[in-house]
Amino acid sequence: MLRLRSREGLLSRESAEIACFGDGTMDSPEVLLERLVFTGPAQVSLWADDGAVGVVDFDPETLQPAHPYDRCTVDMSDAPDPSSQG
């Protein structure tokens, strides 16, 4: 999991999860964060080790992400139906 944190001493804030990368389990194939770059005052771009790129916009005051980048879950929409396997 990846979170943003401000560096303002006692007034620091921490965001909710802005990105999740898999840990190598069946439900979460291993995907590692390769690089993160602040691409704007309220935006980060993330590169995974498999070449995928994600962009997360966040509120600069609260650090809360608009839409987290999720690489922890497997998309089974293209998987074959096990009941149709013979």
C-alpha positions as CSV (number, residue, x, y, z in Angstrom):
1,M,0.0,0.0,0.0
2,L,1.1,3.5,-0.7
3,R,0.1,6.7,1.1
4,L,1.0,10.3,0.9
5,R,2.2,12.1,4.0
6,S,2.9,15.8,4.5
7,R,6.0,17.0,6.4
8,E,4.5,19.7,8.7
9,G,5.5,18.4,12.1
10,L,2.5,18.2,14.5
11,L,0.2,19.5,11.7
12,S,1.2,16.7,9.3
13,R,-1.5,14.8,7.4
14,E,-1.6,11.3,5.9
15,S,-3.8,10.2,3.0
16,A,-5.8,7.1,2.7
17,E,-4.3,4.5,0.4
18,I,-3.4,6.1,-3.0
19,A,-2.1,2.9,-4.5
20,C,-2.0,-0.8,-3.8
21,F,0.5,-3.2,-5.4
22,G,0.2,-7.0,-5.3
23,D,2.1,-9.2,-2.8
24,G,2.3,-12.4,-4.9
25,T,-0.7,-14.2,-3.5
26,M,-3.4,-15.9,-5.6
27,D,-5.8,-12.9,-5.2
28,S,-3.0,-10.4,-5.6
29,P,-0.2,-11.2,-8.2
30,E,3.2,-9.8,-7.4
31,V,3.5,-6.3,-8.8
32,L,6.1,-3.9,-7.6
33,L,6.3,-0.1,-7.6
34,E,9.1,0.9,-9.9
35,R,8.9,4.7,-9.8
36,L,6.7,7.5,-8.4
37,V,6.8,11.1,-9.7
38,F,4.8,14.1,-8.6
39,T,3.6,15.3,-12.0
40,G,1.6,18.3,-10.6
41,P,0.7,20.0,-7.4
42,A,-2.1,17.5,-6.8
43,Q,-1.1,14.5,-8.9
44,V,1.3,11.6,-8.8
45,S,2.2,9.2,-11.6
46,L,3.2,5.6,-10.7
47,W,5.1,3.1,-12.8
48,A,4.8,-0.6,-12.0
49,D,7.6,-3.1,-12.7
50,D,5.4,-4.7,-15.4
51,G,5.3,-1.5,-17.4
52,A,1.8,-0.4,-16.3
53,V,1.4,3.3,-15.5
54,G,-1.2,4.9,-13.2
55,V,-2.1,8.5,-12.4
56,V,-3.6,9.5,-9.1
57,D,-5.1,12.9,-8.5
58,F,-5.5,14.0,-4.9
59,D,-6.8,16.9,-2.8
60,P,-3.7,19.0,-1.9
61,E,-5.2,20.1,1.4
62,T,-6.4,16.7,2.7
63,L,-4.1,14.4,0.5
64,Q,-7.1,12.2,-0.1
65,P,-7.0,10.5,-3.5
66,A,-9.8,11.0,-6.1
67,H,-9.4,7.4,-7.4
68,P,-6.7,5.1,-5.9
69,Y,-4.5,3.0,-8.3
70,D,-5.3,-0.6,-7.6
71,R,-3.0,-3.4,-8.6
72,C,-3.9,-5.7,-5.7
73,T,-6.9,-7.4,-7.1
74,V,-7.1,-9.8,-10.1
75,D,-9.5,-8.9,-12.9
76,M,-11.2,-12.2,-13.6
77,S,-13.6,-10.7,-16.3
78,D,-11.5,-12.3,-19.1
79,A,-10.8,-15.6,-17.3
80,P,-12.5,-18.7,-18.6
81,D,-15.5,-20.0,-16.8
82,P,-14.3,-23.1,-14.7
83,S,-17.8,-24.7,-15.1
84,S,-17.4,-24.8,-18.9
85,Q,-14.1,-26.6,-18.6
86,G,-14.4,-30.3,-19.4
